[in-house]
Amino acid sequence: MTRLLHIDSSARPHASDRAAHGSHSRRLSARFVRRWRERHPDDPIAQRDVGVAPPTPVSGRWIHAAFTPLAQREDWMHEVLAESDALIDELIAADLIVIGVPMYNFGVPAPLKAWIDNVVRVGRTFGFDRSREGEPYWPMLADAGKRLVLLSSRGDYGYGKGERLESINHVEPSVLTPMRYLGITDAHGAAIEYDEFGGDDLRRSIESAEAQVDALVERLSRQGETRKAA
């Protein structure tokens, strides 16, 4: 059994295959989950829509509470960290994290950044000890077998590895870097481009990205089955 965590972050509430001017990232993430459920109908799926219900951004009180040792926390600190605890619990419980993320001004939407800031937390998802020999930081989710699927969309084209706009694509790096910091290094993805162009370019990009999603479901399913048999 594989436990999925499905996260959407687009401000558009509907997928582009269901509504005019809908979200392409929601289209891809929904397709992935739908295809996965077809293959694995009994796998539990948790859904977190940060685009519709954004997490509370990190505040000074949050930082104070998070860096206070657990045994010394006051009641208000537990209250401030309650939402972060819930988000982290979902992440820790998941074997496969599927994130739909559109490009907004070359980066991720603010609600997804708020989610990242809430789950990257000392003592829960990464460790820190200034007296530790060598590196004082260490990932706490490493060796948990977690896999990440990042499904994106952007208005222009050429943001992929080695392409003309790679240097200004801050979407994948801004998600993959903190997830790797926590120990989630097995990452995969697909993206729809040409949203601002429309026409045949957009249609071909959608078809290509959907084919990549289907292939990802197939490949990750086989990987999971191989792990179980090992």
Salt bridges, closest charged atoms under 4 A:
ASP8 OD2 - HIS6 NE2 3.10
ASP8 OD2 - ARG26 NH1 3.68
GLU38 OE2 - ARG35 NH1 3.46
ASP49 OD2 - ARG26 NH1 2.78
ASP85 OD1 - ARG121 NH1 2.85
ASP85 OD1 - ARG124 NH1 3.07
ASP89 OD1 - ARG124 NH2 2.89
GLU90 OE2 - ARG48 NH2 2.90
ASP95 OD2 - ARG3 NE 3.07
ASP117 OD1 - LYS113 NZ 2.69
ASP156 OD2 - ARG164 NH2 3.58
GLU172 OE2 - ARG154 NH1 3.02
ASP186 OD1 - HIS188 NE2 2.66
ASP186 OD2 - ARG227 NH2 3.29
GLU193 OE2 - ARG154 NE 3.03
ASP195 OD1 - HIS24 NE2 2.86
ASP200 OD1 - ARG203 NE 3.55
ASP201 OD1 - ARG204 NH2 2.93
GLU207 OE2 - ARG203 NH1 3.24
GLU210 OE2 - ARG27 NE 2.84
GLU210 OE1 - ARG31 NH1 3.66
ASP214 OD2 - ARG31 NH2 2.92
ASP214 OD1 - ARG35 NE 3.22
GLU218 OE1 - ARG39 NH1 2.67
GLU218 OE2 - ARG222 NH1 3.24
GLU225 OE2 - ARG39 NH2 3.76
